Structure formats: structure tokens, C-alpha cells
Amino acid sequence: MTLQKFGLLCSACALLLAPTAGLAQTPASGQSAQPFALAQPAPTPAPTLGGAHIDADARCLAASMVMSTANDPQLKTMGPLASIYFFGRIDGHGGRASLESRLATQFEAFKATPQIIGPSVQTCAQMFISRGTAFKTAANAMAKRFGSAPPKGAPAAH
């Protein structure tokens, strides 16, 4: 994938997942399909450090996996992309060795207290949208500064 195509993909994701379409918990009466629906955006939480940071990212990875199973097409699209993002954060902070146990802890918490799923999805989706918007801004600045053509000597796209 070329840088230009990657930038377009990220731009499309940022537009699709615009901050005006945040998430909030609204359980459906008589249905167990989705414990959340679209609403106003929540503020992005301040980052934490160390193991707590990895636990927060594991919670977001678990929430992203839940989003992937949503009936809502916007959430279904966001889920896999957010999963990759949060996995990368965990991997980048050295939490890969404990990933399975951290995810199990999060899914156990979701199972024991289902009402936390909606707020977790909301918080994590807003963090993902915020970072996607920042990436879009940076990609647009680079395209403006360097143009959209690949640099000389770059491998040809297949």
C-alpha cells in the first residue's frame, strides 16, 4: 500500500468516524444485541503510565473487539481498525507477553458487569477517533508539503 493510499484510507476513517458521532450506553429494550448507541462524544481520557496504561489499552482492545460484532455499521467498521490501533499501543509498551491474561481480565469484567461495556466503548472510540484525526492532519500536512507522488526511488505499488 502506498503512503498516498494509506493516507486516503486514514482520512476516510477519520471522516467516517467523525467526533460528532460519539458513543453512549443505551441498552435496547427486549434486545441483547448492543449495549450502546450513537450519541455525543466523550472527552479523551488523560494517558496513564506503566501497567495501568497497558490495562487501559487492553480494556480498549477488548471494547474494540466488542465493536467489531456490533449491528451498527459504523461501530462494525471502527472495531477492527481500533483493535489494530490498541494492539499496537500494547505491543509498543511491552505488554504483549501478558496480553492474553489482560484481555481475559477485561472480558471477565464485561461479563460480570455488562453496564461498563457502553462507557468503555465510548471512551475508547473517542480516543481512536482523536488519534485518527491527528493522523489525518499530519498526513494532509505531509501531502501538502511533499505532494502526493511517491518519492523517487520508492518501490512501485502493486
C-alpha positions in Angstrom: 0.0 0.0 0.0 1.4 3.4 -0.9 1.7 6.3 1.5 -0.9 8.1 -0.5 -3.4 5.2 -0.4 -2.7 4.8 3.4 -3.4 8.5 3.9 -6.6 8.3 2.0 -7.7 5.2 4.0 -7.0 7.0 7.3 -8.7 10.2 6.0 -11.8 8.1 5.1 -11.8 6.5 8.5 -11.4 9.9 10.2 -14.4 11.2 8.2 -16.4 8.1 8.8 -15.7 8.2 12.5 -16.0 12.0 12.9 -16.1 13.2 16.5 -19.7 14.3 16.2 -20.7 10.6 16.2 -19.6 9.5 19.7 -21.0 6.6 21.6 -23.0 6.3 24.7 -24.7 3.5 26.6 -28.3 2.9 25.7 -29.5 -0.7 26.2 -32.1 -1.8 23.8 -35.3 -2.9 25.5 -36.1 -6.5 24.7 -32.8 -7.0 22.8 -29.4 -8.1 23.9 -27.7 -7.2 20.6 -25.9 -4.0 21.5 -25.4 -2.2 24.9 -24.6 1.1 23.3 -25.8 3.5 20.6 -24.6 6.7 18.9 -24.6 9.9 21.0 -22.4 13.0 21.8 -18.6 12.5 22.1 -16.9 12.0 25.4 -13.6 13.7 26.2 -10.4 11.7 25.6 -9.0 10.5 28.9 -5.6 11.5 30.1 -3.0 8.9 29.4 -1.9 6.7 32.3 1.6 5.2 32.8 3.1 1.7 33.2 0.9 -1.4 33.8 -2.2 0.8 34.3 -1.6 2.2 30.8 -1.4 -1.3 29.3 -4.5 -2.3 31.3 -6.4 0.7 29.8 -5.3 -0.2 26.3 -6.3 -3.9 26.9 -9.7 -2.6 28.0 -9.9 -0.6 24.8 -8.7 -3.6 22.7 -11.5 -5.7 24.3 -14.0 -2.9 23.7 -12.8 -2.7 20.1 -13.4 -6.4 19.7 -16.9 -5.9 21.0 -17.4 -3.1 18.5 -16.5 -5.5 15.7 -19.6 -7.6 16.5 -22.0 -4.6 16.6 -25.0 -4.4 14.4 -24.3 -0.7 13.8 -22.3 -0.4 10.6 -20.2 2.5 11.9 -19.1 0.5 15.0 -18.6 -2.6 13.0 -16.2 -0.7 10.7 -14.4 1.0 13.6 -13.9 -2.2 15.6 -11.2 -3.9 13.6 -9.3 -0.6 12.9 -9.4 0.3 16.6 -8.3 -3.3 17.5 -5.2 -2.9 15.4 -4.5 0.6 16.9 -4.9 -0.6 20.6 -2.9 -3.8 19.9 -0.1 -1.6 18.6 -0.2 0.5 21.7 0.0 -2.6 23.9 2.8 -4.1 21.8 4.7 -0.8 21.8 4.7 -0.6 25.6 5.9 -4.2 26.0 2.6 -5.6 27.2 2.4 -8.4 24.5 3.6 -11.1 26.9 0.7 -10.5 29.3 -1.9 -9.7 26.5 -4.0 -12.9 26.9 -4.3 -12.6 30.6 -5.1 -8.8 30.4 -7.7 -9.4 27.7 -9.3 -12.3 29.8 -9.5 -9.9 32.8 -11.3 -7.3 30.7 -13.8 -9.8 29.2 -14.4 -11.2 32.7 -15.2 -7.6 33.8 -17.5 -7.1 30.8 -19.3 -10.4 31.6 -19.6 -9.6 35.3 -20.7 -6.0 34.8 -22.2 -5.6 31.3 -23.1 -1.9 32.0 -19.4 -1.0 31.8 -19.3 -2.1 28.1 -21.0 1.0 26.7 -18.8 3.6 28.6 -15.7 1.6 27.7 -16.7 1.6 24.0 -17.4 5.3 24.2 -14.1 6.2 25.8 -12.0 4.0 23.6 -13.8 5.0 20.4 -13.2 8.7 21.2 -9.5 8.0 21.8 -9.3 6.2 18.5 -11.2 9.0 16.6 -8.9 11.6 18.2 -5.8 9.8 17.1 -7.2 9.2 13.6 -8.0 12.9 13.3 -4.4 13.8 14.4 -3.1 11.3 11.8 -5.3 12.8 9.1 -4.0 16.3 10.0 -0.4 15.1 9.8 -1.0 13.2 6.6 -2.6 16.2 5.0 0.3 18.4 6.0 2.8 16.0 4.6 0.9 15.7 1.3 0.7 19.5 1.1 4.4 19.8 1.9 5.8 16.9 -0.3 3.0 16.3 -2.8 1.1 13.1 -3.3 3.5 11.3 -5.6 5.8 8.7 -4.1 9.5 9.8 -3.6 12.0 9.0 -6.3 13.4 5.5 -5.8 10.3 4.3 -3.8 9.1 0.8 -4.8 6.3 0.7 -7.3 2.8 -0.1 -5.9 1.4 -3.5 -6.9 
